[in-house]
Amino acid sequence: MADVKSDIDIAQAADMMRIGDIAAKLDIGADDIVPFGHHKAKLPLDYIARLPDRPDGKLILVTAITPTPAGEGKTTTTVGLGDGLNRIGKRTAICLREPSLGPSFGMKGGAAGGGYAQVVPMEDINLHFTGDFHAIGAANNLLAAMIDNHVYWSNQLGLDVRRINWKRVVDMNDRALRKITASLGGVANGFPREDGFDITVASEVMAIFCLAEDLDDLQRRLGNIIVGYTRDRRPVRASELEAHGAMTALLKDALSPNLVQTLENNPAFVHGGPFANIAHGCNSVIATKTALKLADYVVTEAGFGADLGAEKFFDIKCRKAGLKPDAAVIVATIRALKMHGGVARDELGQENVQAVRDGLENLGRHIRNIGQFGVPAVVGINRFIADTDAEMAAVTDYCAEFGVEAFVNTHWADGGAGIEAMAHKVVDMVENGGAQFRTLYEDDLGLWEKARTIARNLYGADDIIADKKVRDQFAQFEKDGFGHFPICMAKTQYSFSTDPNLKGAPSNHVVPIREIRLSAGAEFVVAVCGDIMTMPGLPRQPAAAQIGVDCDGRITGLF
């Protein structure tokens, strides 16, 4: 194994190729990219529209067990598998989400992979990148400003200020902004009302951005956003405020996918970034479909565990975009399995085969869940130094009981070479054509039953519950013509239940739905479960406290 270095040290020592040379690996000409310096570029939408109508490449989803503070390494595995597939001669592109500044400065730190399986330039990707999130935030907040301006200048649409549901956003964890009072200071500042902020990645604009097929579709969806209701409960859309055109103008350049590279100089598209616990957790449809036209294999990820990210990838993104995944990789670590087996974080370095076995019920449920979608799966064990052979054997033996092969991968330390065996297995699964993809539920199932199906089939719950007001809202959305929309469950990522402290594979619990939100532009209904919040807060010791710039202008502490 390679010497242990920090992620940022490895990234800053990378021998990057110029972005035009990376594009050439996908037969993209120098005139068909818009460079952002030497190592980043966007692919213009007019180039994408001219792509030949060739058969799509094979689509591989990387997902994971239920996350723990011990770490799983889903992005690291996505990058490593892409490098591994390229090493064995498969023309492969990677599709990732863009990191939010919130977790980069909060608990998680950087989100561009790790060790020798990273996308670079790592600092740029984690900090501002090409400005896409700023554009999304600006578009969101333009609509918010136009709502309040409309109310101020006569309110001809009759918006009830008590029923305005469009929030402002900022790409930062800031709990102080969850609930605010706006428009204080007298008549000149408008009509005071309660309001609040969401984090940018929870904005419906982000969801629309990642699901839109082109600029026309983007503008149509933005126009369909419901910003609030009149006193007689008539919905008011962004198009009625004439906001959607300017919002599209702000997003025009951002909608072009971003092209970067891995440490092994393989192409990677990093574009869009909705959270999976409060949104649908997948990179943009445009980036994925573009990659499928340019590469023979495309490796993508969906956020958090398979109960959240993979379910939304299948039931929302694939349903809406007509995608048919060919294989899935479920990432696990010995450390995380031991936490699910009841081991404290400070004891994870000690061998504990029984704890691994106890925690495997979590992995088992994720394997069964992926199977419900008709997608063949393989398990990738992301190896840590302290993992023992006996612990890893417990995992491989357990997976064999499901007819699923598990591979011990060392891509964090060895790059693509450390995951080649699993890459060959993925190719075998794909080329054998074993996928029979299906969504978990049909469009015509009722909204309440869709949420119940997810809770029962994937979370192991007995049922869902909600008070009468929420149940009435389900019925009203169906009456208003939105019953065919999929459900986007906003739930803690740390458990199959809504209790983040309940590890393993809890069963016979109930899932409380606190509220539901209609995303008419994104074309799904968000069910907010338990205590999940759409504006996170910073932890007691935020990662931002460790980040700085040295005397040579190099960023430090971004891990």
C-alpha positions in Angstrom: 0.0 0.0 0.0 1.0 3.6 -0.6 2.2 5.8 2.2 -0.6 7.3 4.2 -1.1 11.0 3.4 -4.0 13.4 3.8 -6.5 13.7 1.0 -5.5 17.3 0.3 -1.8 16.4 0.2 -2.5 13.7 -2.3 -4.7 16.0 -4.4 -2.2 18.8 -4.4 0.6 16.5 -5.6 -1.5 15.2 -8.5 -0.1 15.2 -12.0 -3.1 16.7 -13.7 -3.6 16.7 -17.5 -5.0 19.8 -19.2 -8.7 19.6 -19.5 -8.7 19.5 -23.3 -6.7 16.3 -23.1 -9.2 14.8 -20.7 -12.0 15.8 -23.1 -10.2 14.1 -26.0 -10.5 10.8 -24.2 -14.2 11.0 -24.8 -13.7 12.3 -28.4 -14.7 15.8 -27.4 -12.9 18.4 -29.5 -11.0 21.4 -28.1 -13.6 23.7 -29.6 -16.5 21.8 -27.8 -15.5 22.7 -24.3 -15.6 26.0 -22.3 -12.4 25.9 -20.1 -12.4 27.3 -16.6 -8.6 27.5 -16.3 -6.4 24.5 -17.2 -8.2 21.7 -15.3 -12.0 22.4 -15.4 -14.4 22.9 -18.2 -18.1 23.0 -19.1 -19.7 21.2 -22.0 -21.9 23.6 -23.9 -25.5 22.6 -24.3 -25.4 23.1 -28.1 -22.6 20.5 -28.2 -24.7 18.1 -26.2 -27.6 18.6 -28.5 -25.4 17.6 -31.4 -24.2 14.3 -29.9 -24.7 11.4 -32.2 -27.7 9.1 -31.6 -25.6 6.1 -30.6 -26.6 3.4 -28.1 -26.2 4.5 -24.5 -23.3 3.1 -22.4 -23.9 0.9 -19.4 -25.0 2.6 -16.2 -23.7 1.5 -12.8 -24.9 2.9 -9.5 -22.8 3.1 -6.4 -24.7 3.2 -3.1 -24.0 2.2 0.4 -25.1 0.8 3.8 -26.7 3.1 6.3 -24.0 5.7 7.0 -22.2 6.1 10.3 -19.5 8.4 11.7 -17.0 5.6 10.9 -17.4 6.3 7.2 -18.2 4.2 4.2 -16.5 5.9 1.2 -19.2 5.9 -1.5 -17.6 8.7 -3.5 -14.2 7.2 -3.1 -15.5 3.8 -4.4 -17.3 5.5 -7.3 -14.0 7.2 -8.4 -12.0 4.0 -7.7 -14.3 1.9 -9.7 -14.2 4.3 -12.6 -10.4 4.2 -12.6 -10.5 0.4 -12.3 -12.8 0.0 -15.3 -10.5 2.2 -17.3 -7.6 0.1 -16.2 -9.1 -3.0 -17.6 -9.9 -1.4 -20.9 -13.4 -0.1 -20.6 -14.0 3.5 -21.7 -15.6 4.8 -18.5 -16.8 8.2 -17.3 -17.8 9.1 -13.7 -20.8 11.2 -12.7 -20.8 12.8 -9.3 -22.6 15.5 -7.4 -21.1 18.8 -6.6 -20.2 19.3 -2.9 -22.2 21.8 -0.8 -20.3 24.3 1.2 -22.4 23.5 4.2 -20.9 20.0 4.9 -17.5 21.1 3.5 -17.3 23.6 6.4 -19.4 21.5 8.8 -19.0 17.9 9.8 -18.0 16.1 6.7 -15.3 18.2 5.2 -14.5 17.8 1.4 -16.5 15.5 -0.8 -14.4 14.7 -3.8 -13.4 11.1 -2.9 -10.4 10.2 -0.8 -6.9 8.9 -0.8 -5.8 7.8 -4.3 -9.4 7.7 -5.5 -10.3 11.4 -5.9 -11.5 13.8 -8.5 -9.3 16.9 -8.9 -8.8 19.8 -8.6 -10.1 18.9 -5.2 -10.0 22.3 -3.6 -11.9 24.0 -6.5 -14.5 21.3 -6.5 -15.2 21.7 -2.8 -15.0 25.5 -2.8 -17.2 27.3 -5.3 -16.2 25.2 -8.3 -17.7 26.8 -11.4 -20.3 28.8 -9.5 -23.3 26.5 -10.2 -24.6 26.6 -6.6 -24.3 30.3 -6.5 -26.4 30.5 -9.7 -29.0 28.2 -8.2 -29.1 30.2 -5.0 -29.5 33.4 -7.0 -32.3 32.0 -9.0 -34.1 30.8 -5.9 -33.7 34.1 -4.1 -34.8 36.1 -7.2 -38.1 34.3 -7.1 -38.3 35.0 -3.3 -37.7 38.7 -4.0 -40.2 38.9 -6.8 -42.9 37.3 -4.5 -42.4 39.9 -1.8 -42.2 42.7 -4.4 -45.5 41.5 -6.0 -47.2 41.6 -2.6 -45.7 45.1 -1.9 -46.9 46.6 -5.2 -50.6 45.7 -5.0 -50.7 41.9 -4.9 -52.9 41.5 -7.9 -52.7 37.7 -7.8 -54.1 37.8 -4.3 -51.3 35.9 -2.6 -52.1 35.1 1.0 -49.0 36.1 2.9 -49.8 33.4 5.5 -49.6 30.8 2.7 -46.4 31.8 0.9 -44.3 28.6 1.0 -41.2 29.7 -1.0 -38.1 30.1 1.2 -34.8 31.8 0.6 -31.7 29.7 0.5 -28.0 29.9 1.4 -25.3 27.3 0.7 -24.2 27.1 4.3 -25.3 25.3 7.5 -26.9 28.1 9.5 -29.4 27.1 12.1 -30.1 30.7 13.0 -31.9 31.2 9.6 -34.3 28.3 10.0 -37.1 30.6 11.3 -37.0 34.4 10.7 -39.3 37.3 10.5 -39.0 39.2 7.3 -39.9 42.7 6.1 -39.5 44.6 9.4 -38.8 48.3 9.5 -42.0 50.0 8.5 -44.2 50.5 5.4 -41.3 51.0 3.0 -40.0 47.4 3.6 -43.2 45.5 2.9 -45.5 43.4 5.0 -43.9 41.6 7.9 -44.3 37.8 7.9 -42.7 34.7 9.2 -40.2 33.2 6.8 -37.1 31.0 6.8 -34.1 29.7 4.9 -33.3 26.3 3.5 -29.8 25.2 2.5 -29.3 25.6 -1.3 -29.1 21.9 -1.9 -32.7 21.5 -0.5 -34.1 24.1 -2.9 -36.7 23.0 -5.5 -34.6 24.9 -8.0 -31.7 22.5 -7.3 -34.0 19.5 -7.9 -35.4 21.1 -11.1 -31.8 21.9 -12.2 -30.8 18.2 -11.8 -33.9 16.8 -13.5 -34.3 19.1 -16.4 -33.4 17.7 -19.9 -32.6 21.0 -21.5 -33.2 24.8 -21.3 -36.8 24.6 -22.5 -37.6 21.9 -19.9 -35.8 23.9 -17.2 -37.9 27.0 -18.0 -41.1 25.0 -18.0 -40.4 23.4 -14.7 -39.3 26.7 -13.1 -42.6 28.3 -14.3 -44.5 25.4 -12.6 -43.1 26.1 -9.2 -46.0 26.8 -6.8 -44.9 29.7 -4.5 -48.0 30.0 -2.4 -51.7 30.1 -2.3 -54.5 32.7 -2.4 -57.1 33.0 0.4 -59.3 30.7 -1.5 -56.5 28.2 -1.8 -55.7 28.7 -5.5 -52.1 27.9 -6.2 -49.9 30.7 -7.5 -47.0 29.7 -9.8 -43.7 31.3 -10.6 -44.9 31.8 -14.2 -47.7 34.1 -13.0 -45.0 36.3 -11.4 -43.1 36.2 -14.7 -40.0 35.1 -12.8 -39.2 31.9 -14.7 -37.5 33.6 -17.6 -35.0 35.5 -15.5 -34.4 32.5 -13.4 -33.6 30.5 -16.5 -31.2 33.2 -17.6 -29.4 33.0 -14.3 -29.1 29.2 -14.7 -28.3 29.1 -18.5 -24.5 28.6 -18.2 -24.7 26.6 -15.0 -26.8 23.9 -16.7 -23.8 22.9 -18.8 -22.2 19.9 -17.2 -18.7 20.3 -15.6 -15.8 18.1 -16.7 -12.8 17.4 -14.5 -10.6 14.3 -14.0 -9.6 11.7 -11.5 -6.1 11.3 -10.1 -5.5 8.7 -12.8 -6.6 11.3 -15.4 -9.9 9.7 -16.3 -12.9 11.9 -17.2 -15.4 12.8 -14.5 -18.6 14.9 -14.7 -19.4 16.7 -11.5 -22.7 18.5 -11.8 -25.6 19.4 -9.5 -25.9 18.3 -5.9 -29.3 17.8 -4.1 -28.9 16.2 -0.6 -30.4 12.7 -0.4 -31.8 13.0 3.1 -33.9 16.2 2.3 -33.9 16.0 -1.6 -33.4 13.4 -4.3 -29.6 13.0 -3.9 -28.4 12.5 -7.5 -26.3 14.4 -10.0 -27.9 16.0 -13.0 -29.8 14.1 -15.7 -28.0 16.2 -18.3 -24.6 15.1 -17.0 -25.6 11.4 -16.8 -27.2 11.3 -20.2 -24.2 13.1 -21.8 -21.8 10.6 -20.2 -23.9 7.7 -21.4 -23.5 9.0 -25.0 -19.8 9.5 -24.7 -18.6 6.5 -22.7 -19.2 2.7 -22.7 -19.5 2.6 -18.9 -20.8 5.3 -16.6 -20.4 5.0 -12.8 -22.5 7.3 -10.7 -23.5 7.6 -7.1 -26.6 8.4 -5.1 -26.3 10.0 -1.6 -26.3 8.3 1.7 -27.6 4.7 2.2 -29.5 2.7 -0.4 -32.8 3.3 1.4 -32.5 7.0 0.6 -30.2 7.8 -2.4 -30.6 4.6 -4.3 -34.4 4.5 -3.9 -34.7 8.1 -5.1 -32.2 7.4 -8.0 -34.5 4.5 -9.1 -37.9 5.9 -8.3 -37.4 9.6 -9.2 -34.4 10.1 -11.5 -34.6 6.9 -13.5 -38.4 7.1 -13.7 -38.3 10.7 -14.9 -35.3 10.4 -17.2 -36.0 7.0 -18.7 -32.8 5.6 -17.4 -32.3 1.8 -16.9 -29.3 1.0 -14.6 -27.4 -2.2 -15.4 -25.7 -2.9 -12.0 -25.3 -1.6 -8.5 -22.4 -1.6 -6.0 -23.2 -1.5 -2.3 -20.3 0.0 -0.3 -19.6 -1.2 3.2 -16.8 -0.9 5.7 -15.9 -3.2 8.6 -15.8 -0.1 10.9 -19.4 0.9 9.9 -20.7 -2.6 10.3 -19.2 -2.8 13.8 -21.0 0.4 14.7 -24.2 -1.1 13.5 -23.3 -4.1 15.6 -23.1 -1.9 18.8 -19.4 -1.0 19.0 -18.5 2.5 20.2 -16.5 4.6 17.8 -13.4 4.6 20.0 -13.3 0.8 19.9 -13.5 0.3 16.2 -9.8 -0.5 15.8 -10.1 -3.7 17.8 -11.0 -7.0 16.0 -14.6 -7.9 16.8 -16.0 -10.5 14.4 -19.2 -10.9 16.3 -20.0 -7.2 16.1 -19.4 -7.4 12.4 -21.9 -10.3 12.2 -24.4 -8.4 14.3 -24.1 -5.3 12.0 -24.5 -7.3 8.8 -28.3 -7.3 9.1 -28.0 -3.7 7.9 -26.1 -4.7 4.8 -28.5 -7.6 4.3 -31.5 -5.3 4.2 -29.8 -3.1 1.6 -29.0 -6.1 -0.5 -32.6 -7.2 -0.4 -33.8 -3.6 -1.1 -31.7 -3.3 -4.3 -33.0 -6.6 -5.4 -36.6 -5.2 -5.3 -35.6 -2.9 -8.2 -34.4 -5.8 -10.4 -30.8 -4.6 -10.5 -27.9 -7.1 -9.9 -25.6 -6.0 -7.1 -22.1 -6.6 -5.8 -20.8 -5.6 -2.4 -17.6 -3.5 -2.2 -15.7 -3.6 1.1 -13.8 -0.4 1.4 -10.8 -1.6 3.4 -9.3 0.2 6.3 -5.8 -0.6 7.8 -7.2 -2.1 11.0 -9.6 -4.5 9.3 -8.7 -8.1 9.8 -9.0 -11.1 7.5 -11.5 -12.8 9.9 -13.8 -9.7 9.9 -13.7 -9.5 6.1 -14.4 -13.2 5.8 -17.5 -12.7 7.9 -18.8 -10.2 5.3 -17.9 -12.3 2.2 -19.5 -15.4 3.7 -22.7 -13.5 4.7 -23.0 -12.0 1.2 -22.6 -15.4 -0.4 -25.8 -16.5 1.4 -27.6 -13.9 -0.7 -25.9 -15.1 -3.9 -24.0 -11.8 -3.9 -20.2 -11.6 -4.3 -18.3 -9.3 -2.0 -14.9 -7.8 -2.8 -12.2 -6.3 -0.5 -11.1 -3.2 -2.3 -8.0 -1.0 -1.6 -8.6 1.8 -4.0 -8.2 4.4 -1.3 -4.5 3.4 -1.0 -3.9 1.9 -4.4 -6.2 3.7 -6.8 -7.8 1.8 -9.6 -5.4 -1.1 -9.2 -7.0 -1.8 -5.8 -10.4 -2.4 -7.2 -9.7 -4.3 -10.5 -11.2 -7.6 -9.3 -14.5 -5.9 -8.6 -14.4 -4.0 -11.9 -14.1 -7.3 -13.7 -17.2 -8.6 -11.8 -19.2 -5.5 -12.6 -18.4 -6.0 -16.3 -19.5 -9.6 -16.1 -22.8 -8.7 -14.4 -23.5 -6.0 -17.0 -22.5 -8.0 -20.1 -24.6 -11.0 -18.9 -27.6 -8.6 -19.1 -29.1 -9.6 -15.7 -30.8 -6.3 -15.0 -34.6 -6.2 -15.1 -35.0 -2.7 -13.8 -38.4 -1.7 -12.3 -39.5 1.0 -10.0 -40.9 0.2 -6.5 -44.4 1.5 -7.3 -46.5 2.6 -10.3 -47.4 6.2 -11.1 -51.1 5.6 -10.5 -50.7 4.4 -6.9 -52.0 7.0 -4.4 -49.5 9.3 -2.7 -50.1 8.0 0.7 -49.7 4.4 -0.5 -46.5 5.3 -2.3 -45.0 6.7 1.0 -46.3 3.6 2.8 -44.8 1.3 0.2 -41.3 2.9 0.7 -41.6 2.7 4.4 -42.8 -0.9 4.5 -40.7 -2.4 1.7 -37.4 -0.6 2.3 -37.4 0.7 5.9 -38.9 -2.4 7.5 -41.7 -0.3 9.0 -45.1 -1.5 10.0 -46.8 1.7 8.7 -46.6 5.4 8.3 -48.6 7.9 10.4 -49.6 11.5 10.1 -52.0 13.8 11.7 -55.3 14.7 10.0 -53.9 18.0 8.5 -51.1 16.1 6.7 -53.4 13.3 5.5 -55.8 15.9 4.2 -52.9 17.5 2.3 -52.1 14.2 0.7 -55.7 14.0 -0.5 -55.7 17.6 -1.7 -52.6 17.1 -3.8 -54.2 14.2 -5.5 -57.4 16.2 -6.1 -55.3 19.0 -7.6 -53.8 16.5 -10.2 -50.5 15.7 -8.6 -51.3 12.1 -7.5 -49.1 10.6 -10.3 -45.9 12.3 -8.8 -43.3 10.1 -7.0 -42.6 10.6 -3.3 -39.3 12.0 -2.1 -38.8 10.9 1.5 -37.0 13.5 3.7 -35.7 11.3 6.5 -32.6 10.9 8.6 -29.8 9.2 6.8 -28.5 7.4 9.9 -31.2 4.8 10.4 -33.9 2.9 8.5 -36.2 4.5 11.1 -36.7 8.1 11.8 -34.6 7.7 15.0 -30.9 8.4 14.0 -29.7 6.4 17.0 -31.4 3.2 16.0 -28.7 1.3 14.1 -28.8 -2.1 12.4 -32.0 -3.0 10.6 -34.9 -2.0 12.9 -38.3 -3.5 12.1 -41.9 -3.0 13.2 -41.5 0.7 13.7 -43.7 3.5 12.3 -42.6 6.4 10.2 -44.2 9.7 11.2 -44.7 12.2 8.4 -44.6 15.6 9.9 -45.5 17.6 6.7 -45.6 17.3 3.0 -44.4 19.8 0.4 -45.4 19.9 -3.3 -42.5 20.4 -5.7 -44.6 21.0 -8.8 -41.7 22.0 -10.9 -39.5 19.1 -9.9 -42.6 16.9 -10.2 -42.4 15.1 -6.9 -44.0 15.4 -3.5 -41.6 15.7 -0.5 -42.7 13.8 2.7 -40.8 15.3 5.7 -40.4 12.5 8.3 -39.5 12.8 11.9 -37.2 15.6 13.0 -35.4 16.0 9.7 -34.5 19.6 8.9 -34.0 21.4 5.5 -31.4 23.8 7.1 -28.7 21.9 8.9 -26.5 23.5 11.7 -22.8 23.4 12.2 -21.4 20.9 14.7 -19.6 21.9 17.9 -16.3 21.7 16.1 -16.9 22.6 12.5 -14.5 21.5 9.8 -14.2 25.2 8.9 -12.1 25.8 12.0 -9.3 23.7 10.4 -9.3 25.2 7.0 -6.9 28.0 6.0 -4.4 29.2 3.4 -0.6 29.0 3.8 1.9 31.7 2.8 2.2 30.2 -0.7 -1.6 30.5 -1.3 -2.2 26.7 -0.8 -5.4 25.7 0.9 -4.8 23.6 4.0 -7.1 21.6 6.3 -9.7 20.7 3.6 -9.8 16.9 4.0 
